[in-house]
């Protein structure tokens, strides 16, 4: 299955605090970054490696390094920016591709307003990040834009997903692996994830 719920105790613990309506903005930001780091660790498990000789203080041994993988992190604006610090902590040399997509409140469909990505994505692994996979429209739209640049692989990371969002991504992009911290119950009439955590962007940036 290309859809993975990372059921790790640390992620579940941090998500429980993240969901709490009384969690402060500062703590919310910290938790988003920490959960993202844990998801990034799991989502990159299959990156190819090659053996390398290493001289330790005691002897020579064989280790492993990444096999010339060019990593690109692609946050979906604006809430995806909150996941960027956690991604950069584990992938400090990655390039960044910014995608601005917002949901039309009447049609609930995505609208692209910004797309700024590095050149030459042909041999890259692009990690698209967005905290909430609700209807799936924004994530599917971002994946479609990235695919036009012909990357080697696309991986998506979200903190929380709805069944509806999961199904749409699996239908539209079955070749993309998706890693989430939790799969929630449903979407409400306003397309918010239930139980969810509210609007991730508002809680992260202090807006409403």
N, CA and C atoms as an extended XYZ file, in Angstrom:
624
Properties=species:S:1:pos:R:3:atomname:S:1:resname:S:1:resid:I:1 pbc="F F F"
N         0.842       -1.211        0.000 N   UNK     1
C         0.000        0.000        0.000 CA  UNK     1
C         0.871        1.252        0.000 C   UNK     1
N         0.554        2.219       -0.865 N   UNK     2
C         1.318        3.472       -0.858 CA  UNK     2
C         0.897        4.426        0.250 C   UNK     2
N        -0.109        4.075        1.052 N   UNK     3
C        -0.578        4.932        2.140 CA  UNK     3
C        -0.172        4.300        3.469 C   UNK     3
N         0.592        5.073        4.269 N   UNK     4
C         1.150        4.532        5.498 CA  UNK     4
C         0.770        5.407        6.694 C   UNK     4
N         0.142        4.810        7.703 N   UNK     5
C        -0.088        5.485        8.978 CA  UNK     5
C         1.059        5.088        9.899 C   UNK     5
N         1.871        6.071       10.285 N   UNK     6
C         3.049        5.793       11.111 CA  UNK     6
C         2.593        5.755       12.568 C   UNK     6
N         2.272        4.569       13.024 N   UNK     7
C         1.672        4.383       14.351 CA  UNK     7
C         2.763        4.240       15.410 C   UNK     7
N         3.541        5.299       15.573 N   UNK     8
C         4.643        5.284       16.538 CA  UNK     8
C         4.179        5.942       17.833 C   UNK     8
N         4.529        5.380       18.993 N   UNK     9
C         4.082        5.968       20.266 CA  UNK     9
C         4.456        7.444       20.434 C   UNK     9
N         5.642        7.842       20.000 N   UNK    10
C         6.033        9.240       20.133 CA  UNK    10
C         5.153       10.149       19.282 C   UNK    10
N         4.819        9.695       18.073 N   UNK    11
C         3.948       10.487       17.209 CA  UNK    11
C         2.566       10.605       17.818 C   UNK    11
N         2.033        9.493       18.329 N   UNK    12
C         0.693        9.533       18.915 CA  UNK    12
C         0.653       10.433       20.154 C   UNK    12
N         1.698       10.378       20.963 N   UNK    13
C         1.787       11.239       22.143 CA  UNK    13
C         1.789       12.717       21.750 C   UNK    13
N         2.604       13.061       20.771 N   UNK    14
C         2.709       14.453       20.357 CA  UNK    14
C         1.445       14.922       19.639 C   UNK    14
N         0.800       14.034       18.894 N   UNK    15
C        -0.451       14.408       18.227 CA  UNK    15
C        -1.554       14.709       19.233 C   UNK    15
N        -1.589       13.955       20.323 N   UNK    16
C        -2.614       14.194       21.340 CA  UNK    16
C        -2.488       15.604       21.908 C   UNK    16
N        -1.262       16.056       22.145 N   UNK    17
C        -1.050       17.419       22.647 CA  UNK    17
C        -1.353       18.437       21.555 C   UNK    17
N        -0.979       18.116       20.320 N   UNK    18
C        -1.228       19.018       19.192 CA  UNK    18
C        -2.721       19.268       19.002 C   UNK    18
N        -3.532       18.247       19.208 N   UNK    19
C        -4.980       18.372       19.001 CA  UNK    19
C        -5.640       19.261       20.057 C   UNK    19
N        -5.068       19.320       21.234 N   UNK    20
C        -5.680       20.035       22.354 CA  UNK    20
C        -5.888       21.509       22.008 C   UNK    20
N        -7.114       21.975       22.145 N   UNK    21
C        -7.433       23.365       21.789 CA  UNK    21
C        -6.700       24.378       22.658 C   UNK    21
N        -6.206       23.950       23.821 N   UNK    22
C        -5.518       24.866       24.724 CA  UNK    22
C        -4.001       24.873       24.531 C   UNK    22
N        -3.498       24.081       23.605 N   UNK    23
C        -2.065       24.097       23.331 CA  UNK    23
C        -1.670       25.448       22.753 C   UNK    23
N        -0.621       26.041       23.289 N   UNK    24
C        -0.206       27.383       22.856 CA  UNK    24
C         0.347       27.361       21.439 C   UNK    24
N         0.387       28.531       20.826 N   UNK    25
C         0.922       28.645       19.470 CA  UNK    25
C         2.377       28.195       19.419 C   UNK    25
N         3.170       28.619       20.408 N   UNK    26
C         4.577       28.235       20.430 CA  UNK    26
C         4.732       26.723       20.530 C   UNK    26
N         3.967       26.104       21.433 N   UNK    27
C         4.046       24.655       21.597 CA  UNK    27
C         3.527       23.953       20.351 C   UNK    27
N         2.509       24.487       19.737 N   UNK    28
C         1.951       23.907       18.513 CA  UNK    28
C         3.025       23.844       17.427 C   UNK    28
N         3.740       24.944       17.251 N   UNK    29
C         4.800       24.973       16.240 CA  UNK    29
C         5.881       23.937       16.539 C   UNK    29
N         6.262       23.852       17.801 N   UNK    30
C         7.301       22.889       18.190 CA  UNK    30
C         6.859       21.463       17.881 C   UNK    30
N         5.615       21.151       18.203 N   UNK    31
C         5.104       19.801       17.984 CA  UNK    31
C         5.006       19.461       16.499 C   UNK    31
N         4.563       20.418       15.699 N   UNK    32
C         4.501       20.186       14.247 CA  UNK    32
C         5.885       19.819       13.713 C   UNK    32
N         6.896       20.548       14.144 N   UNK    33
C         8.257       20.280       13.688 CA  UNK    33
C         8.741       18.915       14.173 C   UNK    33
N         8.438       18.575       15.426 N   UNK    34
C         8.896       17.303       15.982 CA  UNK    34
C         8.214       16.114       15.319 C   UNK    34
N         6.912       16.213       15.088 N   UNK    35
C         6.197       15.125       14.432 CA  UNK    35
C         6.680       14.971       12.996 C   UNK    35
N         6.919       16.093       12.336 N   UNK    36
C         7.428       16.049       10.962 CA  UNK    36
C         8.757       15.322       10.886 C   UNK    36
N         9.648       15.597       11.835 N   UNK    37
C        10.948       14.928       11.847 CA  UNK    37
C        10.775       13.421       11.943 C   UNK    37
N         9.853       12.976       12.797 N   UNK    38
C         9.615       11.541       12.948 CA  UNK    38
C         9.025       10.940       11.671 C   UNK    38
N         8.123       11.661       11.029 N   UNK    39
C         7.557       11.177        9.763 CA  UNK    39
C         8.613       11.140        8.672 C   UNK    39
N         9.488       12.148        8.663 N   UNK    40
C        10.550       12.192        7.652 CA  UNK    40
C        11.476       10.997        7.801 C   UNK    40
N        11.788       10.646        9.031 N   UNK    41
C        12.647        9.484        9.292 CA  UNK    41
C        12.033        8.224        8.682 C   UNK    41
N        10.739        8.030        8.910 N   UNK    42
C        10.084        6.810        8.421 CA  UNK    42
C         9.910        6.838        6.903 C   UNK    42
N         9.577        7.999        6.354 N   UNK    43
C         9.273        8.076        4.926 CA  UNK    43
C        10.503        7.912        4.046 C   UNK    43
N        11.685        8.132        4.599 N   UNK    44
C        12.916        8.007        3.807 CA  UNK    44
C        13.623        6.674        4.028 C   UNK    44
N        12.937        5.744        4.651 N   UNK    45
C        13.541        4.441        4.965 CA  UNK    45
C        14.039        3.713        3.714 C   UNK    45
N        13.374        3.925        2.577 N   UNK    46
C        13.712        3.175        1.368 CA  UNK    46
C        14.697        3.896        0.453 C   UNK    46
N        15.255        5.015        0.879 N   UNK    47
C        16.229        5.698        0.025 CA  UNK    47
C        17.425        4.787       -0.234 C   UNK    47
N        17.924        4.752       -1.464 N   UNK    48
C        19.022        3.839       -1.793 CA  UNK    48
C        20.343        4.268       -1.156 C   UNK    48
N        21.147        3.294       -0.781 N   UNK    49
C        22.469        3.557       -0.198 CA  UNK    49
C        23.532        2.750       -0.935 C   UNK    49
N        24.776        3.174       -0.776 N   UNK    50
C        25.911        2.446       -1.324 CA  UNK    50
C        26.941        2.247       -0.215 C   UNK    50
N        27.699        1.154       -0.274 N   UNK    51
C        28.713        0.923        0.759 CA  UNK    51
C        29.873        1.911        0.631 C   UNK    51
N        30.469        2.255        1.766 N   UNK    52
C        31.603        3.167        1.774 CA  UNK    52
C        32.577        2.721        2.861 C   UNK    52
N        33.863        2.826        2.558 N   UNK    53
C        34.890        2.476        3.532 CA  UNK    53
C        35.116        3.640        4.501 C   UNK    53
N        35.156        3.329        5.790 N   UNK    54
C        35.327        4.348        6.828 CA  UNK    54
C        36.469        3.924        7.747 C   UNK    54
N        37.321        4.896        8.081 N   UNK    55
C        38.415        4.645        9.031 CA  UNK    55
C        37.970        5.133       10.412 C   UNK    55
N        37.710        4.193       11.323 N   UNK    56
C        37.355        4.563       12.688 CA  UNK    56
C        38.648        4.738       13.494 C   UNK    56
N        38.589        5.209       14.741 N   UNK    57
C        39.804        5.311       15.557 CA  UNK    57
C        40.481        3.967       15.789 C   UNK    57
N        39.773        2.860       15.524 N   UNK    58
C        40.323        1.533       15.798 CA  UNK    58
C        40.675        0.728       14.560 C   UNK    58
N        39.894        0.880       13.492 N   UNK    59
C        40.139        0.061       12.298 CA  UNK    59
C        39.312        0.585       11.133 C   UNK    59
N        39.455       -0.038        9.992 N   UNK    60
C        38.620        0.267        8.828 CA  UNK    60
C        37.379       -0.612        8.865 C   UNK    60
N        36.275       -0.032        8.407 N   UNK    61
C        35.031       -0.790        8.352 CA  UNK    61
C        34.207       -0.291        7.168 C   UNK    61
N        33.122       -0.976        6.903 N   UNK    62
C        32.239       -0.595        5.810 CA  UNK    62
C        30.955       -0.003        6.366 C   UNK    62
N        30.631        1.185        5.903 N   UNK    63
C        29.378        1.827        6.274 CA  UNK    63
C        28.508        2.015        5.040 C   UNK    63
N        27.540        2.905        5.115 N   UNK    64
C        26.647        3.161        3.984 CA  UNK    64
C        26.331        4.648        3.909 C   UNK    64
N        26.272        5.169        2.695 N   UNK    65
C        25.864        6.556        2.474 CA  UNK    65
C        24.768        6.583        1.420 C   UNK    65
N        24.042        7.680        1.360 N   UNK    66
C        22.997        7.814        0.354 CA  UNK    66
C        23.599        7.755       -1.045 C   UNK    66
N        22.899        7.094       -1.935 N   UNK    67
C        23.389        6.865       -3.286 CA  UNK    67
C        23.054        8.051       -4.190 C   UNK    67
N        23.741        9.176       -3.973 N   UNK    68
C        23.613       10.363       -4.817 CA  UNK    68
C        22.161       10.796       -4.987 C   UNK    68
N        21.392       10.718       -3.909 N   UNK    69
C        19.996       11.126       -3.972 CA  UNK    69
C        19.902       12.633       -3.764 C   UNK    69
N        19.272       13.316       -4.710 N   UNK    70
C        19.041       14.754       -4.616 CA  UNK    70
C        17.665       14.953       -4.011 C   UNK    70
N        17.619       15.426       -2.773 N   UNK    71
C        16.355       15.585       -2.066 CA  UNK    71
C        15.816       17.006       -2.223 C   UNK    71
N        14.519       17.103       -2.435 N   UNK    72
C        13.836       18.385       -2.543 CA  UNK    72
C        12.629       18.349       -1.621 C   UNK    72
N        12.507       19.337       -0.739 N   UNK    73
C        11.365       19.450        0.162 CA  UNK    73
C        10.407       20.480       -0.422 C   UNK    73
N         9.133       20.112       -0.516 N   UNK    74
C         8.153       20.998       -1.140 CA  UNK    74
C         6.983       21.260       -0.196 C   UNK    74
N         7.057       22.341        0.596 N   UNK    75
C         5.930       22.686        1.468 CA  UNK    75
C         4.806       23.350        0.680 C   UNK    75
N         3.571       22.958        0.984 N   UNK    76
C         2.413       23.618        0.407 CA  UNK    76
C         2.067       24.805        1.304 C   UNK    76
N         2.124       26.014        0.732 N   UNK    77
C         1.862       27.217        1.505 CA  UNK    77
C         0.384       27.297        1.878 C   UNK    77
N         0.085       27.799        3.094 N   UNK    78
C         1.074       28.331        3.995 CA  UNK    78
C         1.425       27.354        5.113 C   UNK    78
N         0.469       26.470        5.456 N   UNK    79
C         0.648       25.615        6.627 CA  UNK    79
C         1.846       24.679        6.486 C   UNK    79
N         2.178       24.318        5.258 N   UNK    80
C         3.323       23.439        5.046 CA  UNK    80
C         4.633       24.028        5.518 C   UNK    80
N         4.681       25.356        5.635 N   UNK    81
C         5.899       26.002        6.133 CA  UNK    81
C         6.232       25.558        7.553 C   UNK    81
N         5.218       25.225        8.334 N   UNK    82
C         5.463       24.791        9.695 CA  UNK    82
C         6.165       23.452        9.777 C   UNK    82
N         6.107       22.674        8.704 N   UNK    83
C         6.773       21.372        8.675 CA  UNK    83
C         8.204       21.470        8.155 C   UNK    83
N         8.550       22.619        7.595 N   UNK    84
C         9.859       22.773        6.977 CA  UNK    84
C        11.021       22.647        7.973 C   UNK    84
N        10.955       23.248        9.183 N   UNK    85
C        12.089       23.108       10.103 CA  UNK    85
C        12.407       21.658       10.454 C   UNK    85
N        11.376       20.842       10.687 N   UNK    86
C        11.617       19.439       10.993 CA  UNK    86
C        12.241       18.694        9.834 C   UNK    86
N        11.798       19.011        8.612 N   UNK    87
C        12.379       18.374        7.434 CA  UNK    87
C        13.833       18.784        7.249 C   UNK    87
N        14.117       20.082        7.439 N   UNK    88
C        15.470       20.582        7.243 CA  UNK    88
C        16.436       20.044        8.302 C   UNK    88
N        15.911       19.750        9.479 N   UNK    89
C        16.783       19.228       10.529 CA  UNK    89
C        17.355       17.865       10.151 C   UNK    89
N        16.556       17.051        9.487 N   UNK    90
C        17.030       15.730        9.117 CA  UNK    90
C        17.619       15.708        7.708 C   UNK    90
N        17.310       16.741        6.898 N   UNK    91
C        17.817       16.825        5.526 CA  UNK    91
C        18.371       18.225        5.268 C   UNK    91
N        19.453       18.616        5.918 N   UNK    92
C        19.930       20.009        5.856 CA  UNK    92
C        20.429       20.449        4.495 C   UNK    92
N        20.746       19.523        3.592 N   UNK    93
C        21.253       19.903        2.270 CA  UNK    93
C        20.166       19.879        1.197 C   UNK    93
N        18.937       19.591        1.584 N   UNK    94
C        17.856       19.504        0.601 CA  UNK    94
C        17.541       20.877        0.019 C   UNK    94
N        17.138       20.885       -1.255 N   UNK    95
C        16.638       22.110       -1.870 CA  UNK    95
C        15.149       22.264       -1.548 C   UNK    95
N        14.624       23.464       -1.737 N   UNK    96
C        13.240       23.753       -1.354 CA  UNK    96
C        12.431       24.171       -2.577 C   UNK    96
N        11.236       23.600       -2.700 N   UNK    97
C        10.301       23.954       -3.764 CA  UNK    97
C         9.006       24.437       -3.115 C   UNK    97
N         8.649       25.695       -3.346 N   UNK    98
C         7.462       26.277       -2.712 CA  UNK    98
C         6.261       26.191       -3.656 C   UNK    98
N         5.151       25.702       -3.105 N   UNK    99
C         3.914       25.606       -3.883 CA  UNK    99
C         2.809       26.300       -3.100 C   UNK    99
N         2.202       27.308       -3.709 N   UNK   100
C         1.099       28.021       -3.079 CA  UNK   100
C        -0.222       27.542       -3.646 C   UNK   100
N        -1.011       26.879       -2.823 N   UNK   101
C        -2.328       26.389       -3.231 CA  UNK   101
C        -3.323       26.732       -2.131 C   UNK   101
N        -4.460       27.267       -2.501 N   UNK   102
C        -5.506       27.535       -1.518 CA  UNK   102
C        -6.805       26.902       -2.000 C   UNK   102
N        -7.659       26.608       -1.022 N   UNK   103
C        -8.934       25.976       -1.348 CA  UNK   103
C        -9.998       27.025       -1.595 C   UNK   103
N       -10.669       26.919       -2.734 N   UNK   104
C       -11.809       27.787       -3.014 CA  UNK   104
C       -12.936       27.420       -2.054 C   UNK   104
N       -13.369       28.378       -1.238 N   UNK   105
C       -14.341       28.066       -0.192 CA  UNK   105
C       -15.721       27.709       -0.737 C   UNK   105
N       -15.997       28.058       -1.975 N   UNK   106
C       -17.304       27.719       -2.548 CA  UNK   106
C       -17.283       26.365       -3.243 C   UNK   106
N       -16.220       26.109       -4.023 N   UNK   107
C       -16.141       24.835       -4.750 CA  UNK   107
C       -15.357       23.768       -4.005 C   UNK   107
N       -14.566       24.189       -2.990 N   UNK   108
C       -13.689       23.301       -2.214 CA  UNK   108
C       -12.554       22.720       -3.057 C   UNK   108
N       -12.346       23.277       -4.243 N   UNK   109
C       -11.287       22.804       -5.133 CA  UNK   109
C       -10.041       23.685       -4.992 C   UNK   109
N        -8.851       23.129       -5.302 N   UNK   110
C        -7.610       23.886       -5.119 CA  UNK   110
C        -7.371       24.916       -6.207 C   UNK   110
N        -6.755       26.025       -5.820 N   UNK   111
C        -6.344       27.062       -6.760 CA  UNK   111
C        -4.863       27.354       -6.534 C   UNK   111
N        -4.059       27.255       -7.583 N   UNK   112
C        -2.627       27.510       -7.469 CA  UNK   112
C        -2.350       28.994       -7.646 C   UNK   112
N        -1.598       29.584       -6.710 N   UNK   113
C        -1.258       30.999       -6.823 CA  UNK   113
C         0.248       31.242       -6.779 C   UNK   113
N         1.046       30.185       -6.520 N   UNK   114
C         2.499       30.358       -6.468 CA  UNK   114
C         3.161       29.018       -6.723 C   UNK   114
N         4.199       29.042       -7.562 N   UNK   115
C         4.929       27.812       -7.875 CA  UNK   115
C         6.373       28.182       -8.184 C   UNK   115
N         7.260       27.920       -7.237 N   UNK   116
C         8.670       28.286       -7.387 CA  UNK   116
C         9.520       27.101       -6.954 C   UNK   116
N        10.057       26.391       -7.933 N   UNK   117
C        10.804       25.169       -7.636 CA  UNK   117
C        12.198       25.247       -8.257 C   UNK   117
N        13.163       24.496       -7.707 N   UNK   118
C        14.506       24.484       -8.287 CA  UNK   118
C        14.498       23.905       -9.703 C   UNK   118
N        15.524       24.257      -10.458 N   UNK   119
C        15.682       23.672      -11.785 CA  UNK   119
C        16.146       22.228      -11.692 C   UNK   119
N        15.897       21.487      -12.747 N   UNK   120
C        16.432       20.132      -12.914 CA  UNK   120
C        16.007       19.196      -11.780 C   UNK   120
N        14.734       18.852      -11.780 N   UNK   121
C        14.214       17.916      -10.787 CA  UNK   121
C        14.194       16.476      -11.284 C   UNK   121
N        14.820       16.217      -12.436 N   UNK   122
C        14.675       14.916      -13.089 CA  UNK   122
C        15.181       13.747      -12.244 C   UNK   122
N        16.228       13.931      -11.463 N   UNK   123
C        16.781       12.820      -10.683 CA  UNK   123
C        16.593       13.050       -9.181 C   UNK   123
N        15.487       13.677       -8.820 N   UNK   124
C        15.281       14.031       -7.419 CA  UNK   124
C        14.199       13.179       -6.767 C   UNK   124
N        14.254       13.148       -5.452 N   UNK   125
C        13.141       12.651       -4.650 CA  UNK   125
C        12.509       13.878       -4.001 C   UNK   125
N        11.261       14.147       -4.349 N   UNK   126
C        10.561       15.329       -3.848 CA  UNK   126
C         9.620       14.903       -2.725 C   UNK   126
N         9.770       15.553       -1.571 N   UNK   127
C         8.917       15.283       -0.421 CA  UNK   127
C         7.953       16.444       -0.244 C   UNK   127
N         6.688       16.220       -0.591 N   UNK   128
C         5.657       17.244       -0.503 CA  UNK   128
C         5.053       17.190        0.897 C   UNK   128
N         5.029       18.333        1.596 N   UNK   129
C         4.562       18.340        2.985 CA  UNK   129
C         3.404       19.315        3.177 C   UNK   129
N         2.388       18.846        3.899 N   UNK   130
C         1.221       19.659        4.237 CA  UNK   130
C         0.594       19.027        5.476 C   UNK   130
N         0.334       19.810        6.531 N   UNK   131
C        -0.130       19.195        7.776 CA  UNK   131
C        -1.414       18.390        7.656 C   UNK   131
N        -2.397       18.915        6.897 N   UNK   132
C        -3.722       18.304        6.880 CA  UNK   132
C        -4.078       17.777        5.492 C   UNK   132
N        -4.389       16.495        5.400 N   UNK   133
C        -4.899       15.898        4.173 CA  UNK   133
C        -6.412       15.762        4.355 C   UNK   133
N        -7.141       16.801        3.943 N   UNK   134
C        -8.586       16.847        4.163 CA  UNK   134
C        -9.325       16.295        2.938 C   UNK   134
N        -9.677       17.162        1.994 N   UNK   135
C       -10.333       16.674        0.776 CA  UNK   135
C        -9.343       16.006       -0.168 C   UNK   135
N        -8.071       16.343       -0.023 N   UNK   136
C        -7.048       15.827       -0.931 CA  UNK   136
C        -6.804       16.718       -2.124 C   UNK   136
N        -7.606       17.764       -2.272 N   UNK   137
C        -7.467       18.619       -3.447 CA  UNK   137
C        -6.131       19.325       -3.520 C   UNK   137
N        -5.697       19.942       -2.419 N   UNK   138
C        -4.431       20.674       -2.423 CA  UNK   138
C        -3.251       19.748       -2.663 C   UNK   138
N        -3.232       18.610       -1.969 N   UNK   139
C        -2.115       17.686       -2.126 CA  UNK   139
C        -2.074       17.114       -3.536 C   UNK   139
N        -3.225       16.730       -4.067 N   UNK   140
C        -3.251       16.198       -5.441 CA  UNK   140
C        -2.828       17.262       -6.444 C   UNK   140
N        -3.247       18.510       -6.222 N   UNK   141
C        -2.835       19.583       -7.120 CA  UNK   141
C        -1.345       19.817       -7.071 C   UNK   141
N        -0.774       19.782       -5.864 N   UNK   142
C         0.674       19.973       -5.728 CA  UNK   142
C         1.439       18.833       -6.380 C   UNK   142
N         0.982       17.614       -6.166 N   UNK   143
C         1.650       16.457       -6.772 CA  UNK   143
C         1.619       16.562       -8.293 C   UNK   143
N         0.482       16.992       -8.835 N   UNK   144
C         0.361       17.133      -10.286 CA  UNK   144
C         1.363       18.150      -10.824 C   UNK   144
N         1.534       19.271      -10.132 N   UNK   145
C         2.497       20.286      -10.553 CA  UNK   145
C         3.925       19.740      -10.510 C   UNK   145
N         4.254       19.024       -9.440 N   UNK   146
C         5.606       18.469       -9.303 CA  UNK   146
C         5.865       17.413      -10.370 C   UNK   146
N         4.874       16.612      -10.685 N   UNK   147
C         5.051       15.558      -11.694 CA  UNK   147
C         5.448       16.120      -13.055 C   UNK   147
N         5.017       17.336      -13.346 N   UNK   148
C         5.369       17.949      -14.627 CA  UNK   148
C         6.870       18.212      -14.741 C   UNK   148
N         7.582       18.203      -13.614 N   UNK   149
C         9.032       18.393      -13.607 CA  UNK   149
C         9.787       17.068      -13.652 C   UNK   149
N         9.056       15.967      -13.750 N   UNK   150
C         9.636       14.633      -13.939 CA  UNK   150
C        10.637       14.212      -12.867 C   UNK   150
N        10.281       14.311      -11.580 N   UNK   151
C        11.190       13.818      -10.545 CA  UNK   151
C        11.260       12.294      -10.571 C   UNK   151
N        12.262       11.760       -9.944 N   UNK   152
C        12.393       10.305       -9.875 CA  UNK   152
C        11.315        9.690       -8.995 C   UNK   152
N        10.987       10.385       -7.902 N   UNK   153
C         9.986        9.867       -6.962 CA  UNK   153
C         9.371       11.025       -6.198 C   UNK   153
N         8.103       10.859       -5.822 N   UNK   154
C         7.415       11.824       -4.973 CA  UNK   154
C         6.912       11.097       -3.741 C   UNK   154
N         7.154       11.700       -2.577 N   UNK   155
C         6.663       11.181       -1.306 CA  UNK   155
C         5.899       12.313       -0.631 C   UNK   155
N         4.733       12.016       -0.069 N   UNK   156
C         3.935       13.031        0.617 CA  UNK   156
C         3.901       12.741        2.115 C   UNK   156
N         3.988       13.806        2.918 N   UNK   157
C         3.937       13.691        4.369 CA  UNK   157
C         2.856       14.632        4.909 C   UNK   157
N         1.958       14.094        5.737 N   UNK   158
C         0.910       14.881        6.376 CA  UNK   158
C         0.793       14.438        7.831 C   UNK   158
N         0.420       15.370        8.685 N   UNK   159
C         0.252       15.020       10.096 CA  UNK   159
C        -1.012       14.201       10.304 C   UNK   159
N        -2.119       14.667        9.732 N   UNK   160
C        -3.422       14.028        9.917 CA  UNK   160
C        -4.126       13.936        8.570 C   UNK   160
N        -4.827       12.829        8.346 N   UNK   161
C        -5.551       12.631        7.090 CA  UNK   161
C        -6.986       12.206        7.373 C   UNK   161
N        -7.853       12.483        6.425 N   UNK   162
C        -9.225       11.979        6.457 CA  UNK   162
C        -9.328       10.797        5.503 C   UNK   162
N       -10.310        9.915        5.700 N   UNK   163
C       -10.504        8.818        4.733 CA  UNK   163
C       -10.783        9.337        3.332 C   UNK   163
N       -11.532       10.452        3.246 N   UNK   164
C       -11.847       11.018        1.936 CA  UNK   164
C       -10.587       11.506        1.218 C   UNK   164
N        -9.709       12.173        1.956 N   UNK   165
C        -8.462       12.640        1.364 CA  UNK   165
C        -7.566       11.496        0.950 C   UNK   165
N        -7.472       10.498        1.815 N   UNK   166
C        -6.678        9.306        1.481 CA  UNK   166
C        -7.164        8.684        0.188 C   UNK   166
N        -8.476        8.490        0.072 N   UNK   167
C        -9.023        7.815       -1.107 CA  UNK   167
C        -8.762        8.613       -2.379 C   UNK   167
N        -8.848        9.939       -2.285 N   UNK   168
C        -8.631       10.757       -3.484 CA  UNK   168
C        -7.180       10.675       -3.943 C   UNK   168
N        -6.243       10.744       -3.003 N   UNK   169
C        -4.833       10.667       -3.394 CA  UNK   169
C        -4.510        9.292       -3.967 C   UNK   169
N        -5.042        8.241       -3.359 N   UNK   170
C        -4.789        6.893       -3.869 CA  UNK   170
C        -5.357        6.711       -5.270 C   UNK   170
N        -6.494        7.345       -5.530 N   UNK   171
C        -7.112        7.226       -6.853 CA  UNK   171
C        -6.371        8.056       -7.892 C   UNK   171
N        -6.024        9.301       -7.536 N   UNK   172
C        -5.399       10.197       -8.510 CA  UNK   172
C        -3.910        9.928       -8.695 C   UNK   172
N        -3.238        9.512       -7.622 N   UNK   173
C        -1.780        9.334       -7.682 CA  UNK   173
C        -1.352        8.042       -6.965 C   UNK   173
N        -1.721        6.888       -7.517 N   UNK   174
C        -1.387        5.620       -6.863 CA  UNK   174
C         0.107        5.320       -6.820 C   UNK   174
N         0.904        6.080       -7.567 N   UNK   175
C         2.351        5.879       -7.594 CA  UNK   175
C         3.082        6.689       -6.527 C   UNK   175
N         2.360        7.481       -5.743 N   UNK   176
C         2.973        8.337       -4.723 CA  UNK   176
C         2.762        7.722       -3.341 C   UNK   176
N         3.836        7.567       -2.592 N   UNK   177
C         3.734        7.069       -1.219 CA  UNK   177
C         3.351        8.218       -0.294 C   UNK   177
N         2.383        7.956        0.592 N   UNK   178
C         1.893        8.964        1.523 CA  UNK   178
C         2.104        8.460        2.947 C   UNK   178
N         2.708        9.296        3.794 N   UNK   179
C         2.955        8.953        5.187 CA  UNK   179
C         2.229        9.956        6.069 C   UNK   179
N         1.408        9.454        6.994 N   UNK   180
C         0.645       10.320        7.881 CA  UNK   180
C         0.810        9.853        9.319 C   UNK   180
N         0.570       10.803       10.249 N   UNK   181
C         0.654       10.455       11.656 CA  UNK   181
C        -0.617        9.821       12.179 C   UNK   181
N        -1.764       10.155       11.573 N   UNK   182
C        -3.037        9.601       12.017 CA  UNK   182
C        -4.057        9.676       10.892 C   UNK   182
N        -4.930        8.679       10.832 N   UNK   183
C        -6.069        8.683        9.919 CA  UNK   183
C        -7.316        8.897       10.770 C   UNK   183
N        -7.942       10.061       10.605 N   UNK   184
C        -9.077       10.434       11.445 CA  UNK   184
C       -10.387        9.873       10.891 C   UNK   184
N       -11.507       10.263       11.523 N   UNK   185
C       -12.800        9.642       11.241 CA  UNK   185
C       -13.416       10.065        9.923 C   UNK   185
N       -13.458       11.391        9.670 N   UNK   186
C       -14.240       11.870        8.531 CA  UNK   186
C       -14.008       13.359        8.322 C   UNK   186
N       -14.647       13.888        7.280 N   UNK   187
C       -14.741       15.325        7.061 CA  UNK   187
C       -16.122       15.802        7.497 C   UNK   187
N       -16.205       17.028        8.051 N   UNK   188
C       -17.511       17.582        8.376 CA  UNK   188
C       -18.075       18.323        7.171 C   UNK   188
N       -19.197       19.000        7.356 N   UNK   189
C       -19.861       19.677        6.240 CA  UNK   189
C       -19.042       20.830        5.680 C   UNK   189
N       -18.054       21.313        6.443 N   UNK   190
C       -17.173       22.377        5.967 CA  UNK   190
C       -15.822       21.858        5.487 C   UNK   190
N       -15.729       20.539        5.341 N   UNK   191
C       -14.508       19.866        4.874 CA  UNK   191
C       -13.348       20.021        5.851 C   UNK   191
N       -13.654       20.116        7.141 N   UNK   192
C       -12.638       20.052        8.177 CA  UNK   192
C       -12.541       18.613        8.683 C   UNK   192
N       -11.318       18.202        9.004 N   UNK   193
C       -11.112       16.850        9.508 CA  UNK   193
C       -11.645       16.740       10.930 C   UNK   193
N       -12.378       15.659       11.196 N   UNK   194
C       -12.929       15.377       12.519 CA  UNK   194
C       -12.323       14.065       13.043 C   UNK   194
N       -11.781       14.012       14.268 N   UNK   195
C       -11.721       15.113       15.247 CA  UNK   195
C       -10.693       16.189       14.901 C   UNK   195
N        -9.654       15.863       14.153 N   UNK   196
C        -8.720       16.867       13.655 CA  UNK   196
C        -8.027       17.669       14.734 C   UNK   196
N        -7.707       18.909       14.377 N   UNK   197
C        -7.074       19.827       15.328 CA  UNK   197
C        -7.406       21.282       15.008 C   UNK   197
N        -8.440       21.462       14.190 N   UNK   198
C        -8.787       22.813       13.755 CA  UNK   198
C        -8.016       23.191       12.512 C   UNK   198
N        -7.831       24.484       12.292 N   UNK   199
C        -7.082       24.982       11.146 CA  UNK   199
C        -5.602       25.057       11.536 C   UNK   199
N        -4.797       24.187       10.938 N   UNK   200
C        -3.374       24.112       11.311 CA  UNK   200
C        -2.652       25.439       11.059 C   UNK   200
N        -2.955       26.091        9.946 N   UNK   201
C        -2.308       27.363        9.628 CA  UNK   201
C        -2.634       28.446       10.636 C   UNK   201
N        -3.915       28.530       11.008 N   UNK   202
C        -4.318       29.538       11.983 CA  UNK   202
C        -3.644       29.302       13.330 C   UNK   202
N        -3.585       28.045       13.751 N   UNK   203
C        -2.995       27.738       15.056 CA  UNK   203
C        -1.482       27.920       15.042 C   UNK   203
N        -0.899       27.764       13.877 N   UNK   204
C         0.554       27.891       13.749 CA  UNK   204
C         0.999       29.354       13.677 C   UNK   204
N         0.186       30.189       13.020 N   UNK   205
C         0.595       31.556       12.750 CA  UNK   205
C        -0.217       32.607       13.510 C   UNK   205
N        -1.147       32.163       14.338 N   UNK   206
C        -1.887       33.106       15.169 CA  UNK   206
C        -2.921       33.903       14.428 C   UNK   206
N        -3.469       33.345       13.350 N   UNK   207
C        -4.508       34.027       12.580 CA  UNK   207
C        -5.840       33.311       12.811 C   UNK   207
N        -6.886       33.833       12.222 N   UNK   208
C        -8.192       33.202       12.367 CA  UNK   208
C        -9.048       33.496       11.143 C   UNK   208
